Amino acid sequence: MLSADDCYTDLEMFRKSLEDARKCLESVDPEKAETSLLNALSLWREPHLACFPETIPIEPVRLQLAEEYHESVNLLTDAQLALGKHRQLIGPLLARTRQYPLDQHCWVQLITALYAVGRHYEAFAAYEQLRHHTTEASGTDPSLEAQRLYQRMLDADPALQQHAKVVMPAAGRLT
């Protein structure tokens, strides 16, 4: 795991936490991955490299940092889906699919979350939105990952719902 002594900057610590999280997800340890990613994201500050004047050509670096941030959010969502936190991810995933309509993995995450909590109609509708976006943007079908998920939904694969945790509302609060 990460030690502050191993890193000198927030960016180094962020990247190390991201690397640790990838390894945890590969070894099917979503709890440790979630912890690493939450640590990484707690270091994140925007706007990127704001202290540099606009005359310095750092836009490619800013774009790379934004991509690393986006990847870390996707990985965190993967970990949280593996932990069964589907219901609380739906709102943020809806926002992210609006912000990144061509990020097919984000759509797969949203569709998975919707289906897992029993919102099957919305999951199928989200797949149709994804198909529309990909067709309009590139004239292609959704990714194999998305197509496989769609087929599993058509087959009513019970494994798509088995990990969703039911979160009970607090006493005296209706949802």
C-alpha positions in Angstrom: 0.0 0.0 0.0 0.9 3.6 -0.4 3.2 5.5 2.0 3.6 9.2 2.0 7.4 8.6 2.3 7.3 7.0 -1.2 5.9 10.0 -2.9 6.8 13.7 -3.0 3.9 15.3 -4.7 0.1 14.9 -4.6 0.2 13.8 -8.3 2.7 11.0 -7.4 0.5 10.0 -4.5 -2.6 10.1 -6.8 -0.9 8.0 -9.5 0.4 5.5 -6.9 -3.1 5.1 -5.4 -4.6 4.7 -8.8 -2.0 1.9 -9.6 -2.8 0.2 -6.2 -6.5 0.3 -7.0 -6.0 -1.3 -10.4 -4.1 -4.1 -8.8 -6.8 -4.5 -6.2 -9.5 -4.7 -8.8 -7.5 -7.3 -10.8 -7.2 -9.4 -7.6 -10.9 -9.0 -6.9 -10.5 -6.9 -3.8 -13.0 -4.0 -4.4 -12.9 -2.8 -0.8 -9.2 -2.0 -1.0 -9.6 -0.6 -4.5 -12.4 1.7 -3.2 -10.2 2.9 -0.3 -7.2 3.5 -2.6 -9.4 5.4 -5.1 -11.1 7.5 -2.4 -7.6 8.4 -1.2 -6.5 9.3 -4.7 -9.5 11.5 -5.4 -9.1 13.3 -2.0 -5.9 14.7 -3.4 -7.5 16.1 -6.5 -7.7 19.8 -7.0 -9.0 21.8 -9.9 -8.3 23.6 -12.1 -5.2 21.7 -13.1 -2.0 23.6 -13.1 -3.7 26.9 -12.5 -0.5 28.5 -11.2 1.1 28.4 -14.6 0.5 31.3 -17.0 -1.5 30.7 -20.2 1.6 31.3 -22.3 3.2 28.1 -21.2 2.0 25.2 -23.5 0.7 22.9 -20.8 -2.7 22.1 -22.3 -1.6 18.5 -23.3 -0.6 18.0 -19.6 -4.0 19.3 -18.4 -5.8 17.0 -20.8 -3.7 14.0 -19.5 -4.5 14.9 -15.9 -8.2 15.1 -16.8 -8.1 11.7 -18.4 -6.4 10.2 -15.3 -9.1 11.7 -13.1 -11.8 10.4 -15.3 -10.2 6.9 -15.3 -10.0 7.0 -11.5 -13.7 7.9 -11.2 -14.6 5.0 -13.6 -12.5 2.6 -11.5 -14.1 3.8 -8.3 -17.5 3.2 -9.8 -16.4 -0.3 -10.8 -15.3 -1.0 -7.3 -18.5 0.3 -5.8 -20.6 -1.7 -8.2 -18.7 -4.8 -7.2 -19.5 -3.9 -3.6 -23.2 -3.7 -4.4 -23.6 0.1 -4.1 -25.8 0.3 -7.3 -28.6 2.5 -6.0 -26.4 5.4 -4.8 -24.4 5.4 -8.1 -27.4 6.0 -10.4 -27.5 9.8 -10.0 -23.8 10.4 -10.5 -23.7 8.0 -13.4 -26.6 9.8 -15.1 -24.7 13.0 -14.7 -21.5 11.4 -16.1 -23.2 9.9 -19.2 -24.6 13.4 -19.9 -21.1 14.9 -19.5 -19.3 12.1 -21.5 -22.0 10.7 -23.9 -19.4 8.6 -25.8 -17.8 7.0 -22.8 -19.3 3.5 -23.3 -17.9 2.1 -20.1 -19.7 4.8 -18.1 -22.9 3.8 -19.9 -22.3 0.1 -19.1 -21.9 1.1 -15.4 -25.2 3.0 -15.5 -27.1 0.2 -17.3 -25.7 -2.3 -14.7 -26.7 -0.1 -11.8 -30.2 0.4 -13.2 -30.8 -3.2 -13.9 -29.4 -4.4 -10.6 -31.9 -2.4 -8.6 -34.8 -3.6 -10.7 -35.2 -0.6 -13.0 -35.1 -2.8 -16.1 -37.1 -0.6 -18.4 -34.7 2.3 -17.7 -31.7 0.0 -18.2 -33.0 -1.0 -21.7 -33.7 2.6 -22.5 -30.2 3.6 -21.4 -28.8 1.0 -23.8 -30.9 2.4 -26.6 -29.5 5.9 -25.8 -26.0 4.5 -25.9 -26.7 2.8 -29.2 -28.1 6.1 -30.6 -25.0 8.1 -29.4 -22.5 5.6 -30.9 -24.4 5.4 -34.2 -24.6 9.2 -34.5 -21.0 9.7 -33.5 -19.3 7.0 -35.4 -21.8 4.9 -37.3 -20.9 1.8 -35.2 -22.6 -0.4 -32.7 -21.9 -0.2 -29.0 -18.8 -1.9 -27.6 -18.7 -5.6 -27.1 -18.9 -5.0 -23.3 -22.2 -3.1 -23.8 -23.5 -5.7 -26.2 -22.8 -8.6 -23.8 -24.5 -6.7 -21.0 -27.5 -6.1 -23.2 -27.7 -9.8 -24.1 -27.4 -10.8 -20.4 -30.4 -8.4 -19.7 -32.4 -10.0 -22.5 -31.6 -13.4 -21.0 -32.7 -12.1 -17.6 -29.3 -13.2 -16.1 -29.9 -13.5 -12.3 -26.2 -12.7 -11.7 -26.9 -9.1 -12.8 -29.1 -8.6 -9.7 -27.4 -10.8 -7.1 -24.9 -8.3 -5.8 -27.1 -5.2 -5.4 -27.5 -4.3 -1.8 -30.8 -3.1 -0.6 -30.2 0.1 1.4 -33.1 0.7 3.9 -34.1 4.4 4.4 -33.5 5.9 7.7 -36.3 5.7 10.2 -39.1 8.2 9.6 -37.8 9.0 6.1 -39.6 7.9 3.0 -37.8 7.5 -0.4 
